[in-house]
Amino acid sequence: MTGVAPDARPRLLRGVRLSEDRVRGGYTLLAPERVLKLKGTAVAVLTLCDGQRSFAQIVDELAQSFAADRALIERESAALLRDLAGKLMVEL
């Protein structure tokens, strides 16, 4: 059990945005009074969290793109999204 329903449609909460940091490189997640520096796979997950795709579709796309174990991607993506939901940055 991942804690994220397969039919959940994750999205960034209002006022939160994914931004490319052109000065320092990489990406950041910007929210009111908060900035999180993101690493590779987190960026890949969050770019797919558009409120249209289901969690299951996101995991399928990532598994195909990275040619990786679907169960591992599901666990790690769910952990990331649960963490960001707890920080009020993502809606599940």
C-alpha positions in Angstrom: 0.0 0.0 0.0 1.5 3.3 -1.1 -1.0 5.7 0.6 -1.8 7.3 -2.8 -4.9 6.0 -4.5 -4.3 4.8 -8.1 -7.1 7.1 -9.4 -5.9 10.2 -7.4 -5.0 13.1 -9.7 -2.2 14.9 -8.0 -1.5 18.5 -8.8 0.4 21.4 -7.3 -1.7 23.5 -5.0 -2.7 27.0 -5.9 0.3 29.4 -5.5 2.9 26.6 -5.8 4.9 26.3 -9.0 7.8 24.3 -10.4 10.5 26.7 -11.6 13.8 26.2 -13.4 16.6 27.8 -11.5 18.7 29.2 -14.4 21.2 30.9 -12.1 22.2 27.9 -9.9 20.9 25.1 -12.2 18.2 22.6 -11.5 14.6 23.1 -10.4 12.9 24.6 -7.4 9.4 24.2 -6.0 8.2 27.7 -5.1 5.4 28.2 -2.6 4.5 31.2 -0.4 7.4 31.8 1.9 9.0 28.4 0.9 11.5 27.2 -1.7 12.5 23.6 -2.1 15.4 22.6 -4.3 14.5 19.5 -6.3 16.6 16.7 -7.7 16.1 14.7 -10.9 13.4 12.2 -10.2 11.3 14.6 -8.2 11.2 17.0 -11.2 10.1 14.1 -13.4 7.3 13.2 -11.0 6.1 16.8 -10.5 6.0 17.7 -14.2 3.4 15.0 -14.7 1.3 16.1 -11.7 -1.1 18.2 -13.7 -4.4 17.2 -12.1 -5.4 15.4 -15.3 -3.3 12.2 -15.1 -4.1 9.7 -12.4 -1.3 8.5 -10.1 -1.4 5.1 -11.9 -0.8 6.9 -15.2 2.0 8.9 -13.8 3.7 5.8 -12.5 3.2 4.0 -15.8 4.8 6.9 -17.7 7.7 7.1 -15.4 8.3 3.4 -15.5 8.3 3.5 -19.2 10.5 6.6 -19.5 13.1 5.4 -17.1 12.8 1.6 -18.0 12.6 1.0 -14.2 10.7 -1.3 -11.9 7.1 0.0 -11.7 6.7 -1.0 -8.0 9.8 0.9 -7.0 8.7 4.0 -8.9 5.2 3.7 -7.3 6.7 3.5 -3.8 9.1 6.4 -4.3 6.7 8.7 -6.1 4.0 8.1 -3.5 6.5 8.9 -0.7 7.4 12.1 -2.5 3.8 13.2 -3.1 2.7 12.3 0.5 5.6 14.4 1.8 4.8 17.4 -0.4 1.1 17.0 0.5 2.0 17.2 4.2 3.9 20.5 3.4 0.7 21.8 1.6 2.4 21.9 -1.7 0.6 19.1 -3.6 -3.0 18.0 -3.6 -3.7 14.3 -3.9 
